[in-house]
Amino acid sequence: MNWYNFKYQYLVRFWSPVPAVIAAGILSAFYFGITGTFWAVTGEFTRWGGHILQWLGVDVSHWGYFQVIGLQGSLLTRIDGVMILGMFVGCFSAALWANNVKLRLPQHRIRVFQAIMGGIIAGFGARLAMGCNLAAFFTGIPQFSLHAWFFAIATAIGSLAGAKVSLLPIFRIPVQLQKVSAAQPLNQHATRAQRHFRIGMLLFITFVLWAVSRALDEPRLGYAALFGLAFGLIIERAQVCFTSAFRDLWITGRTQMAKAIIAGMAVGAIGVYSYVQLGMDPKIFWAGPNAVIGGLLFGFGIVLAGGCETGWMYRAVEGQVHFWLVGLGNIIGSTLLALVWDDLAPILVVNFDKINLLKTFGPQGGLLATYTMLGVFLALVLYWEKYFFARKARQALQTA
């Protein structure tokens, strides 16, 4: 395979989601094993909100939530910080390679409302549950934390409610038709594509060199940056979005992304299990009402906004201003949760147990329980797919 074929096949074309998400699951397990932490983003977004408040003169040192997740250091000195920086660079590099960067404004003010309000609801719910789509699906479930199952089921229910609300007439943008005398030619902009590709390569190589230099001085930070870069490439090139996985499930019956996510969790779980057997401790959080309420809010919010944490990140660097607003809403929502955490935590969170399935059922039993529940999830997705299209076929026959 020559360079041009390689470039087109792997750097310009979108990747198939199933192998890409499986690769993300494998990388998330290695990320845990090498850095000792987990792949998640909203905790760091909450710290950004804390730093902004500090810059505005607000004393957040006594806020209980920041005592739980920590507010020390900066973007460049925290593992989560450099990992997320790597994700943005990976997304931006991949988008530039494919000439997929173009400023696109929201088409209607209702979309602005959806972006900000949905982002706030999703950010608040994610942090209430101590995890977002990544921290639950690619971390919590593969790390055998029961709270993540509560969150996942609640997210599915919340996304169904979000799908129904997003289809209401108020959220339908009027379509403007424009009369033309002939088809408009498609502009390829070959020169711009070449320029974007070179900029993307320069950005990618520069970041790799910086991350390697960090690894020589502080290995965990450097490795986290490289993992983030890989995560960013995967989610942009494969267009990995948990919102589309849930929304498509309910609205169009398409299940490809949902199946890919289940496969990614399955391979991630066996990787984490191996590290746990070597003596590492998985990240376990409270399995309380917070996980259920947070999941409901998160599922509703991501569908209303049109993007989850992975989805808004790669779409934002592609130039879609709508998702800049979703990201802003995420930071606002997660910071609002930090503000009210001390009032909510005693009621909804900290008085409930942190349940590790590997300890509850034993190592083999916990692994078996996890794969059994993943199998149930897959069976439900397959059943829904069959039911959805059978119902559509019946409706078509009745209409005819």
Stockholm file with secondary structure:
# STOCKHOLM 1.0

chainA/1-400         MNWYNFKYQYLVRFWSPVPAVIAAGILSAFYFGITGTFWAVTGEFTRWGGHILQWLGVDVSHWGYFQVIGLQGSLLTRIDGVMILGMFVGCFSAALWANNVKLRLPQHRIRVFQAIMGGIIAGFGARLAMGCNLAAFFTGIPQFSLHAWFFAIATAIGSLAGAKVSLLPIFRIPVQLQKVSAAQPLNQHATRAQRHFRIGMLLFITFVLWAVSRALDEPRLGYAALFGLAFGLIIERAQVCFTSAFRDLWITGRTQMAKAIIAGMAVGAIGVYSYVQLGMDPKIFWAGPNAVIGGLLFGFGIVLAGGCETGWMYRAVEGQVHFWLVGLGNIIGSTLLALVWDDLAPILVVNFDKINLLKTFGPQGGLLATYTMLGVFLALVLYWEKYFFARKARQALQTA
#=GR chainA/1-400 SS CCHHHHIIIIIISCCCHHHHHHHHHHHHHHHHHHHSSCCCSHHHHHHHHHHHHHHTTCCCTTCHHHHHHCCCSCTTTSHHHHHHHHHHHHHHHHHHHTTCCCCBCCSSHHHHHHHHHHHHHHHHHHHHTTCCHIIIIIIITTTTBHHHHHHHHHHHHHHHHHHHHHTSGGGCCCCCCCCCSSCCCCCCCHHHHHHHHHHHHHHHHHHHHHHHHHHHHSHHHHHHHHHHHHHHHHHHHTTCCHHHHHHHHHHTCCCHHHHHHHHHHHHHHHHHHHHHHTTCCCCCCBCSHHHHHHHHHHHHHHHHHTCCHHHHHHHHHTTBHHHHHHHHHHHHHHHHHHHHHHHHHHHHTTTSCBCBHHHHSCHHHHHHHHHHHHHHHHHHHHHHHHHHHHHHHHHHHHHC
#=GC SS_cons         CCHHHHIIIIIISCCCHHHHHHHHHHHHHHHHHHHSSCCCSHHHHHHHHHHHHHHTTCCCTTCHHHHHHCCCSCTTTSHHHHHHHHHHHHHHHHHHHTTCCCCBCCSSHHHHHHHHHHHHHHHHHHHHTTCCHIIIIIIITTTTBHHHHHHHHHHHHHHHHHHHHHTSGGGCCCCCCCCCSSCCCCCCCHHHHHHHHHHHHHHHHHHHHHHHHHHHHSHHHHHHHHHHHHHHHHHHHTTCCHHHHHHHHHHTCCCHHHHHHHHHHHHHHHHHHHHHHTTCCCCCCBCSHHHHHHHHHHHHHHHHHTCCHHHHHHHHHTTBHHHHHHHHHHHHHHHHHHHHHHHHHHHHTTTSCBCBHHHHSCHHHHHHHHHHHHHHHHHHHHHHHHHHHHHHHHHHHHHC
//
